[in-house]
Amino acid sequence: MLAAGTRQRKAEPQHCSNQHCAGFSFVIGGIRMIQRTIEQLATMMKVENDISKYKKQSIKGVAFDTRMIKEGNLFVPLKGEKADGHQYVEKAISQGAGAVLWQKDMPYPPEGIPVLLVEDTLVALQELAHAYRKQIPVKVIGITGSNGKTTTKDIAAAVFSQKYRVHKTEGNFNNHIGLPYTLLHMAENTEIAILEMGMSSKGEISLLSKIAEPDVAIITNIGEAHLQDLGSREAISEAKLEIVDGLAENGLLIIPGEESLLQDKTASVQGIRIATFGETLINDIYPEQIQLDEQGSEFTLAGDLYYLPISGKHNVMNTLAVISAAKEFSVPSALIRAGLKIAKLSNMRMEWHEGIKGTKLLNDAYNASPTSMRAVLSMFATMGDHHDRMVVLGDMLELGEHEKDYHLQIGRELNPQSIKYVFTYGELGKYIAEGAREQFPKDRVFDFTEKDELIQTLTEKINGKEYILFKASRGAKLEEMIEAIEK
């Protein structure tokens, strides 16, 4: 294994000369999206009609939804299961689109406007994004994993923005449509692009990696998300490792060193370098000491002290992966520390809220799997001083045929010494409650399928100053409960 940050580097982005240039997705100077003539676009993807009449017309930016249209955009109509974007081309033009793609198997292309005829509009979008990425001297960091992708992306953006002009994935634009869109809205003078890569089935990460061609790839972990589609953790690890399919020659793959599935499968991978992060000294990068509280995480690394305003050992692990990538691009420790101090997570990830009667509410309800559930519960068990802790846990989705067993096990692992009350929500949440009742007194465990009933009982149990954790898959919409008991 090669330790991160110890090698000679051939190609490195020029760092920002303006000390105020950094700003996550925002870039000072330059055009903040693709801008090309129609003639140039026709060289970046396979266009099958004569565009000479419009070849000098300039296009700025891309949209695939009429609600996103900006003046001069290229509108990309996509065919979906429920709707066909070709039906909205006239509306896109009326809202300012400068040109449109048109799939050649669709009849009656519009006349009198710039139309680029293509075999498949989605493939054309992906070809265009790949070509644009190749035309810009940007370094790309690709991030995938079962859990922690967005957190790692957000932390990385905070760190890299201390030295470079940074562009990152926004929202959930991390799939076969969102990633190309993200690339095409990258400023021409971007130095570091931080791209989240999501998946629902085998082959998707490979496609995204080939479009983005990352210079550094991070796999945060291998959990249980997508078991319903892929069947096993081994299959999930294989799917996540597809990120190397587009990785640059001699590029750096950063993986959790204690994950045996990844260790076994990367042993024979040729033409790339590997760096590991984790809790113990078997890794290239590991923390010497960790201290956690509800405000954040403090840890030492090679004698240096780092502070992250986000709590949880799992978030320290995500940070180690970011530091490994930062060292690859010669970001000094002082700037890494400065970036970590301003790191902020996307909505509904480790958000603290003030609740009624002085309670503190921890919203980590954007998504959930057994791995992420255990991670936040382990962290939550250390929160507070003499305060009572309550948990509101809901369904974990897409876990396949053993979903009931996963929920039962989470319930069995809850500790009655550190948690006073357990509330569960949803049909699968009932199994968390069932598992918890094996150790908890029955009057401390409650299961519900109606939010109003849960909120009423939870409110009755609040005496004041409690810490309350909310965690479930996104479909449970637990934020509605949080809103009901916020201060």
C-alpha positions, 0 to 999 in steps of 0.5 A: 500500500502507498501512504497518501501524500507521500508521492511525487505528483506530476499534474496538480491544479494551479491554486487560486491566486485570489485568497477569496476565490474559494467558495464551494460551488461558486467560482469567482471569474469565468463562465459558470457553465458550458458555453459553446457554439452549436458548431462546437456542440456538434463536435462534442456529441454525435449529431446526425443532421445539418446544423450549418444554418445555426452553427455560429449561435452560442449556447450557454448551459443545459436544462432537462426540465422546463422549470430549470430553463435559463436564457440561451440554454440547450434543452435536453428532452428526456424520455421517461416511464411516465413522461416524454420531454419532447412534449415540452420542447415548445414550452422550453423555447418559449421560456428562452431555450436557445436550441434543443436536442431531438431523439431521431425516433421521435416524429415531427421535430420542430422547425425554425429553431436550432435542433440537434438530431441525436440517436438518444438524448440521454446518451448525447447529454452524457457524451456532451458532459464527458467531452466538456470535462475533457476540454477543461484542465480540471482535477476530479474527485469521485465519491461513492459508498453505501453511506456518507457520500454527501457528507464526504463531498460537503467536507471535501468542498470545505477543505479544497475551497481553501486552496482551489476553485471548487465545483461540487455536486448539489442536492441529489444530482448524483446519477446518470442524469444529475452527474452530467448536469453537474459537469455541464454547470462547472465553470471553465476555470474550475480547478477541483470538481468534487462529484458524488456518484450514486447508484441503484443497480450494477453498472451505474457507477462504471458509467458515471466514472467513465463520464467523469474520469476521476483523478482520485476516487473515494469509497466511503464504506460498504453497507447494506443499502441496495441489498434489495437490488444487488443481493449481498454486500459482496455484490455491493462492493463489486458495484462500488469498485466500478468507480475505478473503471474511469479512474485516471492511469496511476490515479489514487483510490482511497478506501476503508482499510478495515473493509475486507471485501474491498481489500480482497478485491483491490489486491489484483487491480492494476494501474492505480495507487491505493491509500487506506483510512480507518481506525487502526494503524494498519491504515495509511491514515488513522486518528491517534485520538478522538473526542466527541460531543454534540457540537463536533469531533476533535481528533489528532493525526500525525501529531496535528489537532483537527476539529470538525463541527460535526459529531460522530466517529463515522464522520471522522472516518469520512474526514480521513478520506478527505484528508488523504485526497487533500494531501494528494493535491498538496493542500497543507495541514493548516488549510485542511484545518481551516476548511474543516472548521467551516464544514457544513452538511446538507439538510437533514444530516446531523442537524441539531434543533431546539425543541420544546421544554429545552430539548435538543433534537438531532435530525439525521433523517435524510436516509438510513441503513443498518450501518448508518443507523448503528453509527449515529446511535453509537455517537448519540449514546455519548451525547448530553450529561445528565439528560435523558436520551430518546430515539425516534427510529423509522423504516430502513428501506431497500434492504431486500428479503432480510429487512425484518431481521435487520430491523430486529437486530437494530432494536436488540442492540439498543442499550436501555442504560443509555436510552430511556425511551424508544419510539418507532414509526412505520411497518418495518419500524415495528420490528425495531420495537420488537427487538428493543422489548427483549431488553427494555421494559415494555413501558419504555418502547412504543411503536406507531404507524400514525405520526400524530399519535407518535408526536402526542405520546412523545410530547407527553414523555418529555420532561425537559432537557432531553436529547431526542434522535430522529433517524429513518429512510427518507420516505418516512419524512420524520422532519414532520415530527421534528417541526411539531416539537421544535421550540 
